[in-house]
Amino acid sequence: MRQRRIIASVAAALFLLAANAEDGSNLWLRMQQKANTAKVKTNDKSAIAKNAVNELTAYWNGGDVTLKKDGSMPDNDGFAIVKPADGGPIEVKARRSAGLLYGAYELLRMQETGNSVSNETSSPAFEYRVLNHWDNPDGSVERGYAGKSIWKWDEINGDKGTMSINLKERLTIYARANASIGINGSVINNVNASPSILSLEYIKKVRVIADLLRPYGIKTYISVNFASPMVLDGLKTADPLNSDVRAWWKKKAKEIYKEIPDFGGFLVKANSEGQPGPGDYNRTHADGANMLAEALAPHKGIVMWRSFVYGNHEGEDRVKQAITEFEDLDGKFAKNVILQSKNGPLDFQPREPYAPIFDQMKHTPMWAELQITQEYLGQSLHLVYLAPMWKEFFSFVNPKQLRGIAGVANTGDDKNWCGHPFSQANWYAFGRLAWNPELSSDSIAREWLTQTFTHDAAFVNPMTEVMEASREACVDYMMPLGLHHIFKADHHYGPEPQGQYPHFPIEWCPVYYHKADTAGVGYDRTRTGSDAVSQYRAPYNDLYNNIETCPEEYLLWFHHVSWDYKMKNGKTLWQNLCAHYNRGVSETERFAAVWQTMRPYVDEERFNHVSRLMDVQVDNAKEWRNVCLGYFSAFSKQIIK
């Protein structure tokens, strides 16, 4: 009997440990179900409003709530929270059902972050707030660092309109997480698109995903391959001015909307990095985009046409080529075409100046593409919080000039969704800034930490500081002072400043970007160099052109600078370069030390996981410093300090 009691006690203890174990699978939605008598009512019978009621019924413990569909509210996804002075039910008002859901999640965020309910009116800055998944039909994820694709196509039965129970549970967490931060769209496949996504078999599978996402206010989009008519149905051309091609796309659009009436539209990468496009037939990007827009227009769908196009202008500085491709087409796109442009003119580097295409396209709807997945920022091995980088972008590009914002997702089938526990913060921050880009990166970090770990200030304060400092540290130990694109080929993890690859285009080679020689280092983009500065609006064109006024964080982006050039602190470029690399390494060591003091506040599973990854980050930071300074010292002929 005693032995059985001991076994039973151990089993009970293990059960409690398992119940309290944290694998990160619930993201920031770690709310505990509440046993309370609060009543939640609504005058909206939609599936979206039903989910809002369900969330509050399960997790809200702050009194009665009324969700009210109100036609007098602004016609957007916004909401108002009203707390009556007489102590009556809290009221959430919105014109759209989605607004009621977002208002419900705002109440829960107040509760979970320890803030009292207050009157609030909130509307999203952007009409479109979309995740771009670079997931492939075979389950792989391009630039994915958290396992395989979250879309388990073999677990979806398109004919029956069903998916496996496990997949449904998993994707419901995904839908709830997105809705909780205001994301309202999902492009579910890679921009380097397989034509198979447009086959009827896959359209029916996409319908099953769309049916699950819809009740959370999320529209479904797909990326399309421009040559799909040729691959799928044997047309001899994909020329956008060919009548048979135009008819094919119109028929395909009808086929999609028959299955998914609220389908969002197409994302297109064309004539870039080997992808087919209208340029194959001497047609313009406007010709190609407008053909697709014509097919989608009767169904109120949109075309998101990417401006990430280069390699078609031999000898021209790569960062100038997007404007070369698109500036003469400004104003020539159909109304339902939106030009999707990366935040910087190159390719999601740890630091870039903003992309000047946002200055040049004055008559074409635009939206910004940010990269949540850390392709160039340590992937899911480094703690690098990206909100400060995105805030930097918005300090140059006014959100009011953008119709939407896209984030290249960092999700995978790892239990914790994002690989690194702290990479979840970047998904969260993207959604919060997509709703309100005026939020501070500091406040978003605090929200996420509180909901994801603990309310304890002894944890939240130091880890907020670590998160806030992490992006600048990454720049320091990778590519300070405007250095860029000196990663190892293809996988983009680790340094390779010496890289010259005969099997890759020159624009993919690190030596193309740093141009180190005995005279100095950096890419001359002044008016006497490649003249990339002239693509910027005033005053930045002149500021960047002058070495004395160019911000030092962009110095080597715009100037080829002498190793002995005296910088603002009185030290030489070489001395500053060494100092930045050393500071970056020191910061990663400090982050790791701070994390070790967090043990009392974090479950063992996540504590150990982050500890291991921080060791990896420190080692990689040292590799960056040692390889880069070792390489550049051969040109500077100076001592590494």
Sequence and secondary structure as in RCSB ss.txt:
>XXXX:A:sequence
MRQRRIIASVAAALFLLAANAEDGSNLWLRMQQKANTAKVKTNDKSAIAKNAVNELTAYWNGGDVTLKKDGSMPD
NDGFAIVKPADGGPIEVKARRSAGLLYGAYELLRMQETGNSVSNETSSPAFEYRVLNHWDNPDGSVERGYAGKSI
WKWDEINGDKGTMSINLKERLTIYARANASIGINGSVINNVNASPSILSLEYIKKVRVIADLLRPYGIKTYISVN
FASPMVLDGLKTADPLNSDVRAWWKKKAKEIYKEIPDFGGFLVKANSEGQPGPGDYNRTHADGANMLAEALAPHK
GIVMWRSFVYGNHEGEDRVKQAITEFEDLDGKFAKNVILQSKNGPLDFQPREPYAPIFDQMKHTPMWAELQITQE
YLGQSLHLVYLAPMWKEFFSFVNPKQLRGIAGVANTGDDKNWCGHPFSQANWYAFGRLAWNPELSSDSIAREWLT
QTFTHDAAFVNPMTEVMEASREACVDYMMPLGLHHIFKADHHYGPEPQGQYPHFPIEWCPVYYHKADTAGVGYDR
TRTGSDAVSQYRAPYNDLYNNIETCPEEYLLWFHHVSWDYKMKNGKTLWQNLCAHYNRGVSETERFAAVWQTMRP
YVDEERFNHVSRLMDVQVDNAKEWRNVCLGYFSAFSKQIIK
>XXXX:A:secstr
 HHHHHHHHHHHHHHHHHHH   STTTT           EEES  SHHHHHHHHHHHHH  SS EEEEE TTS S
SS EEEE  TTS  EEEEESSHHHHHHHHHHHHHHHHTT     EEE  S SEEEEE  B TTS BTT  SSS S
  GGGEETTTTEE HHHHHHHHHHHHHHHHTT  EEE S SS  GGGGSHHHHHHHHHHHHHHGGGT EEEEEE 
TTHHHHHH  S   TT HHHHHHHHHHHHHHHHH TT  EEEE  SSTT   GGGGT  HHHHHHHHHHHHGGGT
 EEEEE    SSSTTS GGGHHHHHHGGGTT S TTEEEEEESSSSSS SS    THHHH SSS EEEEEE S T
TTTGGGS    HHHHHHHHTTS GGG SEEEEE    SSTTSSSSGGGHHHHHHHHHHHH TTS HHHHHHHHHH
HHT   HHHHHHHHHHHHHHHHHHHHHHSGGG    B TTT  SB TT   TTS GGGSHHHHH   SSEES   
STTTT GGGGS TTHHHHHHSTTTS GGGHHHH  EETT B TTSSBHHHHHHHHHHHHHHHHHHHHHHHHTTGG
GS HHHHHHHHHHHHHHHHHHHHHHHHHHHHHHHHH     
